[in-house]
Amino acid sequence: MLHPGVAARSCADCVKYMHRDSGGRFGEMMTRGGEPTPRTPGAKTPCVFCPKIPPGAAPKPENAVEVTPQLADCLTHYLECRAVGQFPADPIVRTAAVLIRQVEDAVSRRTALTVLDAMRGE
């Protein structure tokens, strides 16, 4: 939710191709002649600042937590249900909705704290 561009990028693509990443910010895939630019052999990936790497894990692609197609489908379903204000009476849907809502709330709190910190710094 905080990094949709990174979530949409697979680690395999990141390892294979160069991207315009710098200073903890993720950019689009680099191209040359309309084709993706291969990552130079031995060139480091941006795992050291990637939000897919869990805290405490070594910054390498195999430790990343990627968005699976099933998770993407689940989130899409949740957003559709939330948009119309109707959720099916299904225990799996309810459990997923609770978990996604907890993440939304955590993101909102984090965003609010960031704004407050910025206001204090002015």
N, CA and C atoms as a LAMMPS dump frame, in Angstrom:
ITEM: TIMESTEP
0
ITEM: NUMBER OF ATOMS
366
ITEM: BOX BOUNDS ff ff ff
-5.0000000000000000e+02 5.0000000000000000e+02
-5.0000000000000000e+02 5.0000000000000000e+02
-5.0000000000000000e+02 5.0000000000000000e+02
ITEM: ATOMS id mol type element x y z
1 1 1 N 0.818 -1.194 0
2 1 2 C 0 0 0
3 1 3 C 0.863 1.26 0
4 2 1 N 1.976 1.201 0.705
5 2 2 C 2.866 2.36 0.736
6 2 3 C 3.775 2.42 -0.485
7 3 1 N 3.971 1.283 -1.144
8 3 2 C 4.892 1.218 -2.277
9 3 3 C 4.288 0.4 -3.422
10 4 1 N 3.212 0.885 -4.035
11 4 2 C 2.558 0.08 -5.077
12 4 3 C 3.438 -0.201 -6.284
13 5 1 N 4.314 0.717 -6.627
14 5 2 C 5.197 0.494 -7.769
15 5 3 C 6.155 -0.659 -7.532
16 6 1 N 6.655 -0.753 -6.308
17 6 2 C 7.569 -1.836 -5.962
18 6 3 C 6.796 -3.145 -5.85
19 7 1 N 5.608 -3.071 -5.301
20 7 2 C 4.79 -4.28 -5.158
21 7 3 C 4.48 -4.885 -6.518
22 8 1 N 4.306 -4.041 -7.524
23 8 2 C 3.971 -4.521 -8.863
24 8 3 C 5.186 -5.104 -9.596
25 9 1 N 6.369 -4.772 -9.139
26 9 2 C 7.598 -5.249 -9.777
27 9 3 C 7.997 -6.588 -9.162
28 10 1 N 8.254 -7.568 -9.995
29 10 2 C 8.704 -8.851 -9.454
30 10 3 C 10.202 -8.775 -9.146
31 11 1 N 10.61 -9.544 -8.17
32 11 2 C 12.036 -9.597 -7.828
33 11 3 C 12.834 -10.175 -8.994
34 12 1 N 12.232 -11.105 -9.73
35 12 2 C 12.915 -11.688 -10.887
36 12 3 C 13.229 -10.603 -11.92
37 13 1 N 12.283 -9.687 -12.162
38 13 2 C 12.527 -8.574 -13.081
39 13 3 C 13.609 -7.646 -12.543
40 14 1 N 13.588 -7.43 -11.253
41 14 2 C 14.563 -6.536 -10.638
42 14 3 C 15.974 -7.111 -10.771
43 15 1 N 16.098 -8.418 -10.608
44 15 2 C 17.395 -9.084 -10.731
45 15 3 C 17.851 -9.079 -12.191
46 16 1 N 16.922 -9.257 -13.095
47 16 2 C 17.248 -9.403 -14.515
48 16 3 C 17.476 -8.07 -15.236
49 17 1 N 16.71 -7.025 -14.845
50 17 2 C 16.757 -5.757 -15.583
51 17 3 C 17.089 -4.573 -14.675
52 18 1 N 17.663 -3.551 -15.279
53 18 2 C 17.991 -2.31 -14.571
54 18 3 C 16.724 -1.454 -14.431
55 19 1 N 16.636 -0.76 -13.308
56 19 2 C 15.531 0.164 -13.047
57 19 3 C 16.115 1.493 -12.581
58 20 1 N 15.338 2.546 -12.687
59 20 2 C 15.793 3.869 -12.261
60 20 3 C 15.556 4.028 -10.759
61 21 1 N 16.331 3.296 -9.975
62 21 2 C 16.228 3.328 -8.524
63 21 3 C 17.4 4.117 -7.968
64 22 1 N 17.123 4.965 -6.997
65 22 2 C 18.219 5.668 -6.333
66 22 3 C 17.739 6.262 -5.021
67 23 1 N 18.616 6.27 -4.062
68 23 2 C 18.327 6.9 -2.773
69 23 3 C 17.086 6.38 -2.082
70 24 1 N 16.794 5.109 -2.211
71 24 2 C 15.618 4.557 -1.557
72 24 3 C 14.329 4.768 -2.333
73 25 1 N 14.421 5.328 -3.516
74 25 2 C 13.241 5.538 -4.364
75 25 3 C 13.314 4.578 -5.549
76 26 1 N 12.152 4.063 -5.904
77 26 2 C 12.079 3.095 -6.992
78 26 3 C 11.511 3.75 -8.238
79 27 1 N 12.141 3.469 -9.368
80 27 2 C 11.698 4.05 -10.626
81 27 3 C 11.319 2.982 -11.631
82 28 1 N 11.065 3.439 -12.852
83 28 2 C 10.626 2.524 -13.904
84 28 3 C 11.808 1.732 -14.457
85 29 1 N 11.474 0.694 -15.192
86 29 2 C 12.493 -0.136 -15.823
87 29 3 C 13.202 0.671 -16.898
88 30 1 N 14.508 0.551 -16.944
89 30 2 C 15.291 1.249 -17.966
90 30 3 C 15.189 0.478 -19.28
91 31 1 N 15.127 1.219 -20.381
92 31 2 C 15.067 0.586 -21.695
93 31 3 C 16.124 1.189 -22.609
94 32 1 N 16.459 0.41 -23.614
95 32 2 C 17.378 0.878 -24.656
96 32 3 C 16.809 0.359 -25.963
97 33 1 N 16.451 1.269 -26.851
98 33 2 C 15.844 0.856 -28.114
99 33 3 C 14.506 0.172 -27.932
100 34 1 N 13.794 0.551 -26.86
101 34 2 C 12.489 -0.022 -26.583
102 34 3 C 12.525 -1.369 -25.868
103 35 1 N 13.711 -1.88 -25.581
104 35 2 C 13.877 -3.167 -24.905
105 35 3 C 14.408 -2.938 -23.492
106 36 1 N 13.998 -3.781 -22.54
107 36 2 C 14.525 -3.652 -21.176
108 36 3 C 16.05 -3.791 -21.159
109 37 1 N 16.698 -2.977 -20.329
110 37 2 C 18.153 -3.02 -20.201
111 37 3 C 18.548 -4.095 -19.195
112 38 1 N 19.299 -5.113 -19.638
113 38 2 C 19.701 -6.169 -18.7
114 38 3 C 20.593 -5.607 -17.585
115 39 1 N 20.435 -6.163 -16.392
116 39 2 C 21.295 -5.783 -15.274
117 39 3 C 22.692 -6.334 -15.559
118 40 1 N 23.685 -5.523 -15.339
119 40 2 C 25.062 -5.935 -15.545
120 40 3 C 25.4 -7.08 -14.595
121 41 1 N 26.043 -8.133 -15.084
122 41 2 C 26.413 -9.237 -14.183
123 41 3 C 27.188 -8.713 -12.973
124 42 1 N 26.745 -9.114 -11.793
125 42 2 C 27.39 -8.683 -10.556
126 42 3 C 26.863 -7.369 -9.994
127 43 1 N 26.032 -6.65 -10.774
128 43 2 C 25.472 -5.382 -10.278
129 43 3 C 24.498 -5.671 -9.143
130 44 1 N 24.582 -4.89 -8.092
131 44 2 C 23.731 -5.109 -6.926
132 44 3 C 22.291 -4.68 -7.208
133 45 1 N 21.378 -5.426 -6.63
134 45 2 C 19.961 -5.066 -6.695
135 45 3 C 19.678 -4.079 -5.561
136 46 1 N 18.542 -3.36 -5.603
137 46 2 C 18.234 -2.387 -4.554
138 46 3 C 17.611 -3.001 -3.294
139 47 1 N 17.941 -4.259 -3.025
140 47 2 C 17.348 -4.957 -1.874
141 47 3 C 17.629 -4.264 -0.545
142 48 1 N 18.736 -3.525 -0.462
143 48 2 C 19.079 -2.893 0.823
144 48 3 C 18.039 -1.872 1.26
145 49 1 N 17.291 -1.304 0.32
146 49 2 C 16.244 -0.346 0.706
147 49 3 C 14.862 -0.766 0.216
148 50 1 N 14.72 -2.026 -0.185
149 50 2 C 13.432 -2.504 -0.695
150 50 3 C 12.475 -2.84 0.445
151 51 1 N 11.251 -2.312 0.404
152 51 2 C 10.281 -2.611 1.453
153 51 3 C 9.759 -4.045 1.422
154 52 1 N 10.103 -4.817 0.392
155 52 2 C 9.695 -6.224 0.34
156 52 3 C 10.562 -7.099 1.256
157 53 1 N 11.706 -6.582 1.675
158 53 2 C 12.596 -7.334 2.555
159 53 3 C 12.142 -7.111 3.997
160 54 1 N 11.751 -8.167 4.696
161 54 2 C 11.288 -8.006 6.079
162 54 3 C 12.401 -7.483 6.988
163 55 1 N 12.036 -6.738 8.027
164 55 2 C 13.039 -6.251 8.978
165 55 3 C 13.855 -7.415 9.546
166 56 1 N 15.158 -7.239 9.586
167 56 2 C 16.039 -8.258 10.135
168 56 3 C 16.496 -9.305 9.14
169 57 1 N 15.877 -9.353 7.961
170 57 2 C 16.278 -10.328 6.942
171 57 3 C 17.431 -9.757 6.124
172 58 1 N 18.28 -10.64 5.646
173 58 2 C 19.377 -10.205 4.779
174 58 3 C 18.798 -9.604 3.502
175 59 1 N 19.362 -8.492 3.038
176 59 2 C 18.824 -7.826 1.854
177 59 3 C 19.201 -8.529 0.551
178 60 1 N 18.462 -9.589 0.255
179 60 2 C 18.686 -10.313 -0.993
180 60 3 C 17.336 -10.78 -1.528
181 61 1 N 17.23 -10.918 -2.854
182 61 2 C 15.928 -11.217 -3.48
183 61 3 C 15.197 -12.414 -2.896
184 62 1 N 15.923 -13.452 -2.528
185 62 2 C 15.244 -14.653 -2.022
186 62 3 C 14.56 -14.434 -0.67
187 63 1 N 14.845 -13.321 0.008
188 63 2 C 14.181 -13.014 1.284
189 63 3 C 12.982 -12.086 1.122
190 64 1 N 12.749 -11.616 -0.081
191 64 2 C 11.654 -10.674 -0.32
192 64 3 C 10.298 -11.363 -0.197
193 65 1 N 9.326 -10.599 0.254
194 65 2 C 7.937 -11.068 0.328
195 65 3 C 7.209 -10.41 -0.836
196 66 1 N 6.827 -11.225 -1.809
197 66 2 C 6.204 -10.683 -3.009
198 66 3 C 4.691 -10.816 -2.97
199 67 1 N 4.037 -9.963 -3.732
200 67 2 C 2.584 -10.023 -3.869
201 67 3 C 2.27 -11.156 -4.841
202 68 1 N 1.54 -12.141 -4.362
203 68 2 C 1.156 -13.267 -5.209
204 68 3 C -0.106 -12.906 -5.993
205 69 1 N -0.391 -13.611 -7.078
206 69 2 C -1.644 -13.36 -7.798
207 69 3 C -2.87 -13.548 -6.897
208 70 1 N -2.803 -14.515 -5.982
209 70 2 C -3.925 -14.754 -5.076
210 70 3 C -4.137 -13.568 -4.139
211 71 1 N -3.043 -13.002 -3.627
212 71 2 C -3.157 -11.838 -2.749
213 71 3 C -3.698 -10.639 -3.517
214 72 1 N -3.241 -10.453 -4.74
215 72 2 C -3.742 -9.358 -5.568
216 72 3 C -5.243 -9.512 -5.812
217 73 1 N -5.687 -10.745 -6.101
218 73 2 C -7.12 -11.004 -6.305
219 73 3 C -7.909 -10.725 -5.026
220 74 1 N -7.351 -11.134 -3.901
221 74 2 C -8.011 -10.92 -2.61
222 74 3 C -8.179 -9.429 -2.338
223 75 1 N -7.127 -8.659 -2.578
224 75 2 C -7.199 -7.219 -2.353
225 75 3 C -8.196 -6.564 -3.301
226 76 1 N -8.218 -6.983 -4.557
227 76 2 C -9.185 -6.445 -5.518
228 76 3 C -10.611 -6.73 -5.06
229 77 1 N -10.846 -7.949 -4.597
230 77 2 C -12.176 -8.313 -4.105
231 77 3 C -12.565 -7.449 -2.909
232 78 1 N -11.644 -7.272 -1.987
233 78 2 C -11.901 -6.43 -0.812
234 78 3 C -12.262 -5.003 -1.232
235 79 1 N -11.484 -4.446 -2.15
236 79 2 C -11.74 -3.067 -2.591
237 79 3 C -13.093 -2.938 -3.28
238 80 1 N -13.463 -3.936 -4.072
239 80 2 C -14.777 -3.929 -4.721
240 80 3 C -15.888 -3.991 -3.678
241 81 1 N -15.759 -4.89 -2.717
242 81 2 C -16.771 -5.015 -1.66
243 81 3 C -16.871 -3.736 -0.845
244 82 1 N -15.725 -3.168 -0.509
245 82 2 C -15.717 -1.93 0.274
246 82 3 C -16.355 -0.787 -0.516
247 83 1 N -16.1 -0.743 -1.814
248 83 2 C -16.63 0.34 -2.658
249 83 3 C -18.155 0.333 -2.688
250 84 1 N -18.754 -0.85 -2.694
251 84 2 C -20.215 -0.929 -2.758
252 84 3 C -20.84 -1.129 -1.379
253 85 1 N -19.983 -1.29 -0.358
254 85 2 C -20.487 -1.433 1.005
255 85 3 C -21.165 -2.76 1.279
256 86 1 N -20.767 -3.796 0.548
257 86 2 C -21.388 -5.109 0.723
258 86 3 C -20.339 -6.195 0.644
259 87 1 N -20.262 -6.996 1.694
260 87 2 C -19.349 -8.133 1.721
261 87 3 C -20.182 -9.411 1.799
262 88 1 N -19.779 -10.46 1.099
263 88 2 C -20.51 -11.728 1.208
264 88 3 C -20.378 -12.292 2.622
265 89 1 N -21.389 -13.014 3.038
266 89 2 C -21.378 -13.646 4.364
267 89 3 C -20.561 -14.934 4.276
268 90 1 N -19.249 -14.762 4.179
269 90 2 C -18.34 -15.889 4.022
270 90 3 C -17.199 -15.718 5.019
271 91 1 N -16.901 -16.739 5.818
272 91 2 C -15.878 -16.581 6.851
273 91 3 C -14.48 -16.284 6.299
274 92 1 N -14.141 -16.82 5.135
275 92 2 C -12.822 -16.549 4.55
276 92 3 C -12.733 -15.092 4.106
277 93 1 N -13.81 -14.598 3.481
278 93 2 C -13.84 -13.196 3.052
279 93 3 C -13.765 -12.284 4.27
280 94 1 N -14.492 -12.623 5.33
281 94 2 C -14.48 -11.808 6.546
282 94 3 C -13.088 -11.761 7.174
283 95 1 N -12.422 -12.908 7.236
284 95 2 C -11.068 -12.959 7.805
285 95 3 C -10.103 -12.12 6.981
286 96 1 N -10.163 -12.266 5.664
287 96 2 C -9.296 -11.476 4.789
288 96 3 C -9.589 -9.987 4.942
289 97 1 N -10.861 -9.625 5.037
290 97 2 C -11.24 -8.216 5.186
291 97 3 C -10.691 -7.629 6.481
292 98 1 N -10.733 -8.402 7.553
293 98 2 C -10.187 -7.934 8.831
294 98 3 C -8.683 -7.681 8.698
295 99 1 N -7.979 -8.615 8.101
296 99 2 C -6.529 -8.459 7.954
297 99 3 C -6.176 -7.256 7.073
298 100 1 N -6.873 -7.11 5.963
299 100 2 C -6.601 -5.978 5.069
300 100 3 C -6.937 -4.671 5.767
301 101 1 N -8.034 -4.639 6.509
302 101 2 C -8.408 -3.42 7.237
303 101 3 C -7.35 -3.063 8.283
304 102 1 N -6.771 -4.059 8.944
305 102 2 C -5.7 -3.797 9.912
306 102 3 C -4.494 -3.159 9.228
307 103 1 N -4.173 -3.625 8.034
308 103 2 C -3.068 -3.032 7.281
309 103 3 C -3.416 -1.595 6.889
310 104 1 N -4.642 -1.376 6.405
311 104 2 C -5.067 -0.012 6.049
312 104 3 C -4.954 0.922 7.249
313 105 1 N -5.396 0.456 8.415
314 105 2 C -5.332 1.277 9.616
315 105 3 C -3.891 1.582 10.005
316 106 1 N -3.014 0.582 9.902
317 106 2 C -1.601 0.794 10.23
318 106 3 C -0.964 1.797 9.272
319 107 1 N -1.311 1.698 7.996
320 107 2 C -0.792 2.642 7.001
321 107 3 C -1.303 4.053 7.31
322 108 1 N -2.57 4.172 7.663
323 108 2 C -3.136 5.488 8.008
324 108 3 C -2.431 6.092 9.218
325 109 1 N -2.197 5.269 10.244
326 109 2 C -1.495 5.766 11.437
327 109 3 C -0.079 6.205 11.081
328 110 1 N 0.596 5.396 10.283
329 110 2 C 1.973 5.727 9.882
330 110 3 C 2.007 7.021 9.077
331 111 1 N 1.064 7.171 8.159
332 111 2 C 0.992 8.383 7.345
333 111 3 C 0.7 9.598 8.214
334 112 1 N -0.222 9.452 9.153
335 112 2 C -0.556 10.561 10.049
336 112 3 C 0.651 10.955 10.884
337 113 1 N 1.397 9.98 11.388
338 113 2 C 2.592 10.284 12.177
339 113 3 C 3.648 10.98 11.343
340 114 1 N 3.79 10.587 10.098
341 114 2 C 4.747 11.231 9.201
342 114 3 C 4.378 12.692 8.993
343 115 1 N 3.092 12.953 8.8
344 115 2 C 2.628 14.329 8.608
345 115 3 C 2.876 15.141 9.871
346 116 1 N 2.547 14.578 11.027
347 116 2 C 2.766 15.302 12.296
348 116 3 C 4.247 15.584 12.524
349 117 1 N 5.095 14.605 12.236
350 117 2 C 6.535 14.819 12.38
351 117 3 C 7.019 15.932 11.455
352 118 1 N 6.506 15.971 10.239
353 118 2 C 6.893 17.01 9.292
354 118 3 C 6.438 18.379 9.79
355 119 1 N 5.252 18.427 10.381
356 119 2 C 4.746 19.701 10.895
357 119 3 C 5.583 20.191 12.081
358 120 1 N 6.042 19.288 12.905
359 120 2 C 6.877 19.674 14.055
360 120 3 C 8.215 20.209 13.598
361 121 1 N 8.713 19.702 12.491
362 121 2 C 10.014 20.1 11.983
363 121 3 C 10.018 21.459 11.313
364 122 1 N 8.849 21.996 11.034
365 122 2 C 8.794 23.291 10.328
366 122 3 C 9.015 24.454 11.243
